[in-house]
Amino acid sequence: MEGKPETIGRLFRAALLLLPPAVREEDGKEMAWLFDRLWRDAPGPMARTRFGLRAFGRLLGVAALEWMEYLGLIRTPGPGPNPGRSAMSPWSTNLRLALRSLGKAPAFTWTVVVLLGLGVGAVTTIFTVVDHVILRALPYPSPDRLILVENGSHPGIVFKDLETAIRGVEVWGATMDFDANLMGESGPVKIQEARVSRDFFSLFGARPALGRLLLEEDFAAADVAVLSHGSWTGMFGADPAILGRTLRVDGAAVTVVGVLGEDFVAPEGMAGRAGGADLWLPLDWTDEVLSRISYHVLQVAGRMAPGVTVADVGVELERLAQDLARRYPEDRVDREGQVYQLPAASFQEVSTRRVRGGLELLLGAVAALLLVACLNVAHLFLARGLGRVRDMAVRRALGAGTGSLVRQLLVESLVLGSLGGILGVGLAFLGLRAFLALNPTALPWGTDISLDPRILAFAAAVSGATVLFFGLLPALRSMGRDLTNDLKGTSRGATSGRGTLRIRSGLVVMEVALSLVLVAGAGLLLKSFLRLQAGDPGLDPRGVWTVPLNPTGLDDPAQYVEAMGRVEAALAALPGVASATHGLALPFEFTGGGRCCWSSGDVTVEGGARDDFRVWMHPVTESYFETLGITLLAGSAWSEAEAGDDTWPVVITEGLAAELFGSAERAVSRTFAIGEDDTDVRVVGVAQDTKHYGLDLETPLSVYLPMSKLPFPIPLAHMAVRVQGGAPAGLARMLREAVWSEAPELPVPTIRSMEDWIERSTSGRRFDSALFGAFGVLALILAAAGLYGTLLYNVGQRRRDVGIRMALGAARRSVEGEVVRQGLILAVLGCGLGLAGAWGGGRFLQKI
């Protein structure tokens, strides 16, 4: 606040303009003179600064109080019979009057509160999710500068080039994650392991809760680990002595050097399943997986330098892609000569892309539901406001001003809004817990979603705006009218005029239209779900039970095949098991767009190369089709002797047979080459198409090949058994013991029926249709109530007219028919608007 006296004085005189005109004219000059004197007399710069801050701060408070008194919002205590009377007494009086008035109309009061609570609770629940997942900045340093390199995963060689060649990015981070087996005190435990690059933790702002994070020297031996906070508390009881402890992970020893802080949120899409990895280790750059250009294993993110845009980085990445294509043409250029690009995108946009459309749709649905509830509130307030015309007229005749009446209506609205908001927050708390518990879709940062002050402020704003706009304005229509007829109780215009009828009718039309849109959307989702449920999965899931495993410590494919073959044989020998099989992945294990584990876009047939589609490779044992109940349309599965041929014996799906050879029958005994190394395969059978990756996705073109042809060991194996005559008691225990009899180091956390896998693949659609159905039914009930209330109110207002018509001989049927026609007209208009909205909503649903 240091400055010349005349400058500070001019600033203070300018600030006096904040005062009401009367106060400024009466006291402004004296206040300015006194400020100048005290400023000059202050001893030193620091004292003048303190005085200036205090003077300007107090001026703001004085201005606020003076304006409130000037507008009549408060009354300043003064001389009189009760000088100690509260300055807020007019509002206190209005509060008492409001509570008394609302208490006399309990049906109106609680109906409005419940309607507001339902609307506010629903929209607050979904807005909380949308706010945490989409609207908030990512919980990382400089979140607006974070990018993700898309187009799948990337080789370790490419990541090394990114670190040295891209100048627009100041730090890069990479991770690869997979399931691992931790040998615990009570047996093997399946965990999620992530290996990260040197700067990964600094990129995402991780801090240790205990010990330290990874250092540069840790990447030489790659034998240390950092625990997630959840695994430290869940698996090790938050034992501080965990530091320095040696763990056995996939048969190798690693030493715990730290525990991640509780506030660290694993980046979406870069750390395995929702919630992140359990164990974090340094990348082992001596691993062959990271040294081969054809092994795409790393998820890569970076933080751009200040002032750099995604487009700028994109230009550099395109140059790098061209350079990689020159150095590795066999891996970075496709058959048509197109270079594999390295597209970059905002990390926030990529991490929420999967759920953005669905959440925005839900937010729109609850907004429509809130609007329907608000329209019903408007009905109630309109009826109550117009019904109080005589009361308002009496008060005005006794001298009450417009401001006094407005304050009373305002207080009544705020009381109702507060009660509705409190109920809405309670319903939102319960609804949020139910949504997160029942929603099968893993939401980004879902573990951090909760009600907080920002959400509570949103709920208060919604409830307050609702009652003020839909409640106060209709009531104000009863004011400013001629008092004569109102006092006599004979005014017709206030209660049954054309303007009022048009407002009420318009509200009903809007309610019906919005309700129809919600019901139509729910119907479309339900139809889609039922169509999925009725779809043919391409196999017979009855009696099939599955056992996912994660074999590790197997150095080559032969060891993998031999070890998993023993486990399959042990399962097949169990009593009641008709057959057993295994593969890298079984149908419906990876759904919703996930793919595992091996695909090729290079197929060569007798007519030449085909690269216009992608073929998925599924290594399985020969009993796969029998165990899963997949029909062979032509030929048969390979025999054990055929599995050893140099030309691979394969079974292809019907769709692939039609693409390559025209039909299933013509495909048997034909050969073609697949993969970048043109491996020769011979078709020994054609299987019916299977919805391997989900009932709602396209049927993949697939090749089933013998497990003995597996080119590299993968830490995945999915066993399946077909049980005769229903599942016997203790089946899960029998399956686990059979696995442990051959592989005691393997955890068996999940045993699930194939029917359950299929059920889970459609759980997202089922949840969406159920949620929209609930919204639609509730909106329809509210719309019906609004229509009924409008007709009932209109008939009540026309009671005298109806009585006169009946007395003059009008038939009861004609009078009732006129009322019904009024309702039908409103319903038809609402349905017309609703059908147009439903058509647009259906088009939107098709896009997401």
N, C-alpha and C positions, 0 to 999 in steps of 0.2 A: 504493500500500500504506500510505499515511499514515492513522493512526487512533489511538485510545486504546490504551495497552498492554494493558489487560484485555480489550478487544474483539478485538484481533489474537490474543492468547493463547487466547481461547475458540475462535476459528476454527481455530487450529493443533491444539488438543486434539480438536476435532471431526474434523479431517483424519486424526488418528491412528487413527480407526476403520477406515481403509483397511487397516491392518496385520492380519496373522493374530492371533487371540486370544492365543496363547502369547507371541508377540513383544511384543504390546501390554502384557500383564501384566508381563513381565519388564523392558522398557526404556521403556515409555510415560511413566512419571512423570519419569524422568531426562531424557528428550527434551523434555518440556514445560518442565521447570525450566530447562534449558539454553537453550531458545528464548527464554523470557522474559528471562533475563539478557542474552543477546546483543542482543536487541531494544532493551533499555533503554540498553545501552552504545554503541549505534551513534551516530556523530557526525553528527547532522542528519537531516532528512527524506529526502534523496536516498539516504544510506547505508542508512537503515532500509528504504527501498523496495527497494534492490538486495538487501539481506540477505533480506527477506521473499520476494521472487520466487525467489531461489536456494534458500531453505529449503523452500518449498512444492514447487518443481520436483523437488528431490532426494528429498523424501518420496514422491512418486509413483513414482520409479524404484526406491527401496528397497522400497516396498510390492509392486511387480510382482515383483521378485526373490524376496522373502520368500514370496509366495504360490506361486511356481513351485517353490521348495524345499520348502515345506510340502506341496504336492501330489505331490512326488516327480518332478517334471518335470526338475529339474536337481539336481546334487549339488555342494555347496560344498566346495572343496578344504580339506583339513585335514591334521593330522599322520598319519603312516603311512609305509609303504614308498614311496609315490609321491605326495607332496604336490603335485606339479605337474600332476597329471592334469586333463584338460579338464573343465569343469563340464558340458559337453554329452555326456560319454562314454556315458551310457545310450542317448542317441539315436544317437550314432555307431555304437555296437555294433549297435543295431537296424537301422541303415542297412546295415551290412555283412551282417548276417543276411538282410535283405530282398533285397539284390542277389544273395546266394548262393542263396537260395531261388528267386527268380524265374529265375535263370540255369539252375537245374535243370529248369525247366518252360518252355522257350523257346516251345513252341507256344501254351501258355496266355498267356504274357506278350505275345507279338507279336500274337496275335489280339485281346486286350483293347486293346492300344495302337492297332491299326488301326481297330477298331470305334469307340473313343473319338475318334480322329482324324477319321474320316469324319463322325461326328455333330457334333462340336464345330466342324469346319471348315465344314460346311454351314450350321449355325445361326449361326455367327459371321459368315459372308459376308453372309447376308440381314439379320442384326441390324445390321451395320455400315451397310447402306443405309438401313434403317428408322430407325436412330438419327440419321443425318445429315439425312435428308429430313423425318422426322415428329417425332421426339422432341426434338431440340435446338431451343433458342430461335433465332429468326432472327438473322442477323449484323448487326443494326442497332440503333441506340440505342432503348432502351425498347421492345423488340419486342412486349411484351404490350399496348402501347397503339396499335399500328399497325392501321389499318382500310383496307379497299378498298371503294370505291363500285361496286356491281355493276350488273347490268342493262345490260351492254354498254358501249360507249364513250359519251362525253358531249360535247356542244357546248362551245366555248370560253366562250360566255356563261354556261352553267351553272357552269363552274369558277370564273368571276369571282364569281358569287353565293355559291358555297360559301365562298370566302375571306372574304367580308364578313358572311354571314348565320349561319354555324354557330359558335356560341360555344364549344361543347364540344370543338372541335378547335383545337389551338394552332398547327398548321402543316399546310399542304396542299402536295401535289406532283402534277404532271401530266406526262404524256409522250405523244408520238405517234411511232411508228416506221414506217419503210418502207425498202425497198431503194433504194439509190442507186448511182451510177456515179462512181467516183474515177478520174480520168485519171492513170495512173502513167507512169513512164519507159518501160515496155515495152508500154504500151497500156492500155485501159480495164480497171478491176477492179470487180467487183460487191462492194459493202459494205453493211452494215446501219447506217442512220443513225437517231438518235433526237433529237428536239427536246424540251427539258424546260423546266419552269417555273422561276421564280426560286429557290424553296426546295427543289427536288427533291434536290439533292445533300446539303443539310443534313438533310433528312428521313431519308435513308438512310445518313448518316454517312460520306459519301465524303471522301477526302483526296487531295491531289495528290502524286504521286511526283516530278513535275517541273513547274515553273511554278506556275500557279494554276488555280482553277476559275472558273466563270462569276460575273461581278459584275452589279450592278444596271444599270450603263450598257451592258453588252453586249446587253441586250434591246432597245435602241433601234435599232441597225443590224442585229443578228442576223447578223453576218458573221465571228464568231469560233467556234472549235471546240476541244473537249477530246478528246484521243485516249484510247481504252481502253488499258490496259497491254498487253493481248495484241496489239492492232494496232500499237502502238508498237514492240514487240519483234519481231513477225512480219513486218510490212510495211516498217518503217523501221530495222530492225537496232538498236533501242535507241539511236538517234543522239541525243545531248543537244542537238545543234544544230537539232532539229526545232522548238524554240520560235521563233516569229516567221515560220516558213515558210508560204508561201501554197500551198494545195491547190485544185485544180479539182474541185468536186463538183457533178455535174449541170450543168456549164457555168458555175457561179458560183464566185467566188473566196472562200475562207474562210481565216482566219489561225489557226494553232495557237497557243494560249496556255497549254496545260497538258496533262499526262498523268495519268490517274487512277492511284491507288495500286494495287499488285498485290493487296491484300487486299480491294478493293471487289468485292462480289458484286452483280451486276445483279438487281434485284427481279424475281421470277418473274411473268410475265404483263404486265410493264410496259416491257420493253426488247427486244422482238423475239424472235429465236430464242434457243435455249439458249446461255448464255454472255454474253448482252447485246449491245449495239450496239458497232460499231467506232468510231463518231464521234458525239460528243455536241455538240449546238448549242442555242442559246437559241431558245425559241418566238418566232416572228415574228408579233406580234399585229396587224400590218397585213395579214396574209394573209386573204383573203376566206373561206378555209376555216374560220378560227377565229371569224369574225364572224357566221356564219349559224346560227340556232337549229336548222336541219334537218340540219346537218353534224355527225355524231357521230364524233369523231376522237380524243378524249383518254381515256387511262386515268388514273384519279384515285385517289390514296391520301392518307391523313392520319394524324397522330399526335394521339390524344386527350389532353386535359388530364388531369393527375393526378386520380384519383377519379371520373372520368367513365366510364360504361359504354357498350357498343355500343348498348344499348337507349335510353340517354339521347340519344345522337347520332341514333338512328333517329327519335325524336320530332321533333327539329329538322329532319331531312331530309324528313320527311313534310309539315311545315309549308311548307318551301321548295318541295316538289313541287306543293302546292296553289297557292302563289303563282305559280309558273311557268305552271301551267295557266290561271290568270286572265289572265296577260300574253300567253301564246302558245297560245291554245286550239287553233289549227289544227295545232300540232306536238306539244303535250304532252297531248292528250286524244284517245282513239280514237273510233271510230264509235259505240260503245256508251256513251260518256260517262265511261269509266274514265281516271283520271289516271295518266300514266306516273310510277312511283315511282322513288325513289333509294335502294334498299336498301343498307345497310352491313353488312359482316361482318368478322370477324377476318382480318387479312392472312395469318396462319399457316394458318388453316383453308382459306382460298380457294386459297392457293398450293399446298397439298398435296392438294386435293380430287381432282384428276385421277388421282393415282397411289396414293392412300391405300388404296383397297379392294384393288388388286392386290398391294401390298406386304404388307398384313396377311394376305392369303391365302397368299403365299409364306412368311411367317414362321410361320404355322400349319402349313404343309406341312413345313418343315424341323424344326419342333418335334416333329411326329409322327415324322419320320425319326429324330431324336435319341432319342426315347423308345423306338423299336424297337431302336436300337443299344444303349441302356441296358438294355433287357430282356434282350438277348443277353449283355451284360456280367454282368447278375445271374445268368443261367444258369451262366456260367463260374465266377463267384465262389462260387455256391452249391455247384456240383460240387466245386470245389477246397477250399472251407471244410469241407464235410462229409467229403471224402476225407482231411482232415488231423486227423480226430478223435483217432486214436491218437497222433499227434505232439503235439497239445495236451495230451492226457491224460498222456503221459510227462513233459512239462515241468511240469505242475501237480503230479505226484507227486514230482518232484524239488525242489519248493518254490517254483516260479515263481508269483507272485501274478497276480490277474486284471489289475491295472494293467500289469504287464510284458507279458502276452500281448496286451492291447489295443494297447499301444504298438507291438508288432511288426506286428500287423495294420494299424494305422494307417499306419506307415511304408511297408509294402508297397503299400497303397492309394494313398498320396501319390506314391510313385515311379511307379506306373502312370499315375496322373492327370497327373503332370508330363510324362511321355513322350507320353501321348495329347494333352495340351494343346499341347505343342510341335509335334507333327505337325499338330494341328488348326489352329494359327495359320499354319503353312506352307501348308496346303491353303486356308485362308481368304484368304491373300495372293494365291495363284494364282487362286482362285475369284472373288475380287472383281475382279481385272483382266479375267478372262474375262467376267464378268457385265456390267461396264460397257462392254466392247468389243462384245459381241454383242447386248446388250439394245437393241432399236430405239426404245424409248420414252425420250424426253428427260426425265431426272429433274431436279426442282428442285435447284439447287446441286450438280449431278452432278459438276462439275469439282473439287469440294472433298472428295469422298468418299475416305477412306483409313483404314487401320488406325492407331489412336493408342492412348495409354496406357489410356484408358477402355475401348476395345474389347478390348485385351489383358487387362485386369482382368476383363472379362466372360467371356472365353474361359477364364481361369484359374478363375473361380468356377464355370463350367459343368462343366469337367473335374473339379475338386475335389469339387463336390457330387455328381457322378455316381458317382465311385469310393467316396465315403464312404457314400452312401445305398444304392447298388446293389451295392457291393462289401463294405463293412465289416459291415453289418448281417447279411447272410446268413452270413458267416463267424462272427459272434458267436453264432449259434445253436448252434454246436458246443461252447460253453463253459457252465460251470455244471452239468455233467451228472455222474452217478455214474461214478466212474473204473474200476470193476471190469471191466465188460464192455468198455469202451473199451480198456483195457490188454490184454485178452485178444484184441481184434480181433473180438469176436463180437457187437457191438452192431448191432442192426438198426434201432432207432428213429431213429438219427441219419441214416441213409442212405436208408432206404426207408419211413419212417413215413408215415402218411396225411397228416399236416400238410405234410411236405416234398413229397409228390407233388401235393398240392393247390396249393402255391405254384408249383411248376414248371409244372403244367398251366395255372394261371391266367396265368402269364407268356406261355405259348405262345398262349393264346386272345387275349390283348391284342395280341400281335405280329401275329397273323393279321388281327384286326379293323382295326388301324391301317393295315396294309399294304393291305387291301382298300379302305379309304377313300381312300388316296393313289392306288391304281391306278384306282379308279372316277373320281376327280376328273380324273386324266390322260386317261382315256378320254372323259370328257365334253368336255374341252377339245380333244382330238384330233378328236372327231366334229364339234364346232363348226367347227374349222379346215377339215376336209375338206369340210364343207357349204359353207363360204365359197368354197373353191377351185373347187368344182363349180358355183357360182352363175353365172348369166348376167350379165355386166357391161353388156349392152345394146349392145355395139359389137364390132367385129372388130379386135383389137389387132395381128394379124399384119402385119408389114411397116410399121408406123406408128412414126415417130421424131419426137420432140418437141424444141423449142428454146425454153426460157423466156427472156424478155427483160424488161428494165426501161427502157422509153423515157422519157426525161425531157426537160425543156426545151421541151415542147410546150404552147403557151398555150391552145389551144382544141381541141374535138373534131375539127374539120375537118383541122387539122394532124396530129393523131394518126392519123386514118383514112388520110390521104394517105401519111404516112411508113411506116406498117406495111403498107399496100397495096404499096408498092414492094418491101419486104423479102419479102413473100409471093410476089410475081411473080418475084423473083430465085431463090427456093427452087424454085418450080414449073418454072423453066427448066433446072434441073440434069438431066443425063443420068440416066436410070433412075428419075426421080421421076414417078409417075403423076398425082398431084394434090397440092395444098398448101392449107392453110387457116390461120386463126388466130382467136383469141378472147381475151377478157380472161383466162380460165382454162379449161383443158381438164379432162376427167374425170380423177379420181384425183390431181390436183395438190394439192388441199386435202382431206385425209381426216382421219378420227378426230374429227369434230365441227366442224372448221374450215369456214368458209363464205367464199366470195368470189363476187361482189363487190357484189351488188345484189339486193334482194328487196323484195317489197311484200305487205302484208296487205289491200290494198284492191282488190277486183275487183267490177266492176258488169256484170251480164249483163242480158238482156231481162227476166228475172223479178225483178230488183232487185239490191241490194248483197249481196255475199258476203264476210264477213270471218272465216269459220270455218277458214281455212287460209292458209298463206303460199306465195306463188309466187316462184320464183327466176328472175331475168332473166339471160340469157346472150347478150351481143352477140357474134356470130360472122359470118364471111363465108359466102356462099351455098354454097361447096364443102365446108363443115364436115361434112355428113352423108355425102358421097361419100368424103372422105378418111378419116374415122374408121370407116366401115363401119356407120353407124347406119341401120337400115331405116326407110323412110317407109311407114307403114301406109295412109295416105290422102293424096291431094294430092301436092304437090311442094314443093321449096324455092323461094324467091322468085327472080325474075329481077333483073338489074341495073336494069332500067327500073322494076320495082315497088318497088325499094328507095327510090326517091325520092318515093313517094306520101306525102301528108299522113297518111293512115291507114296505120299501120305494118303491113307484111306480116310475119306471124310464123308460125313452126312451133311447135306445142305438143306436149307429151308425151301419151302415151296416157292416163295417169292423170288429167291435167288435163282432157282432152277428155271423159272419162267423168264427172268431177265437174261440169263446166259444161253439157255437151250430151248426155250419155248414151252416146255412142259416138264412135269416130274418124270414121266416115263422116258422121255428122250434124254434126260440128264444122267441116268444110271450108266455107269461104266465110262462116262466121258471124263476127260482130263482138262485141267486148266492150271495156270500158274498164278500165284498170289504173292504179294509182298514185294518189297524193293529188291530182294534177291531172287525173285521169280522162282519160288519153291513150287515144285510140281505136286499136284494133288489129284487123286482119282475119286470120283463120286461113287460110293457104294450104296448110298441110300438117300432118300429125300423125305424129310420130316415136315409135318404140318407147321405152319407159321405159329410162333409163340410170342405173346406180348411180354417179352423178356424184361423190358424196362418200365412197365406200367401200362395199365389198361387204357389210359388216356393219351398214350404216345403212339407214334407210328410203329408198325411192325418192322423190326430190324431185319435186314438181310444178313443171314448168319451162316457160319461154317462151324460145324462141330468136328473136332479133331482129337485123336487119342492123346491122353495125358503124357504118354511116353515121348511125344513130339514137342513137349514144352521146351522152348528155346532158352529160357532163363528162369531161375527160381523166383517165385513171388511169395511174400509172406501172407498168402491167402489160401484158404481151402474151405469149401462148403460141402459138408456131408449131408446125405439125405437117405432116409430109409422109408420103405413102404411097409406099413404094419397091417397084418391081417386081422379082421374082426374087431376093429376098434382098438384104441390105445389102452394097454393093460395098466393096472395100478403100478405106480413107481417107474413109469417108462423113462422119465427124465433121469432118475438115478441110474437106471440100467445103461442108458446111453452114455452118461458121463463116465461110469466105471469102465465101460468098454473102451472109450477113448483113452482113459488113463492107464488101461492095461498095456497099451502099446506106446503111449506118449505121455508119461506122468508129468512132464514139464509144461504141458499145454493147458491153459485155462479154458473152461467151458462155461462162459457166463450166460449163454442164451441157448435155449432149446425151444423151437417154435414150429408150429404146424404151417404147412404151405398155405392153408386157408387163411391163417392169421397174416402171413406175408401179403396175400392179395388184399385182405381187408385193410391193412395199413396203407397199401398203395392208393386207396381211394378215400382215406380218412380226411384229407384236405377238402375234397369236394363235398363230403358228407357234412363237415363242420360248416362250410360256407353256406350250403343250402339250408341247414338247420337254423343258422343265425339269421339269414335273410328271411326265412320263413317266419321266425319269431317276430322280427321287425314288421313284416308285412301283415301278419295277423293282428298285431297290436295296433298298427296304423288303421287297419280296416275297422277294428272295433271302435277306435276313436272317431273315425269318419262317420260310422253308423250312429254313434252317440250324438255327433254334431248335427247330422241330418234330422234325427229324431227331435233333438232339442229345438232346432229351428222351426220345424213344423208345429211342435207343441206350443212354442212361444207365439208363432203367427196365429194359430187358432185361438189362443188365449186373448190376444189383442183384438181379434175379430169376434169375440164372443157376442157382443151386442148385435153386430151385423148378422151373425148366424142366427141368433134368436129371432130377429125381425123377419128374416127370410123364412124360417121355419113357421113363424106365426102366420105369415101370409100364404102358407100352403106349399112351400118348396119341399120337394121329396128329400128324405134323409139320404137316399142313395146319391142324388145329384150333389148335395153338399159335401158328402164324404169323397165323391169322385173328384171334386175340384181340389180338395186338400191333397189327395193322392197324386193328382196330376202335377201339382206344384212340386211335390217331392220327386216324382219321376223326371220332370224337366231338369231339376238340379242334378239328379243322379246321372242322367244321360249326358248333360254338358260336362260333368266331371269325368265320366267315362271316356268321352271323346278326347278331352285334353290328356287324360291318363294313358289312352292307347297311343297317342302321338309320343308322349314321354317314354312309354314302355318300348316303343319301336327304337327310339334313340338309345335307350338303356341296353336293349338287346344287342345293338350294333357295338356298343362299348364293351359288353361282356365278351363278345366274340374276339376282341382284340387283346384281352389280357389273359 
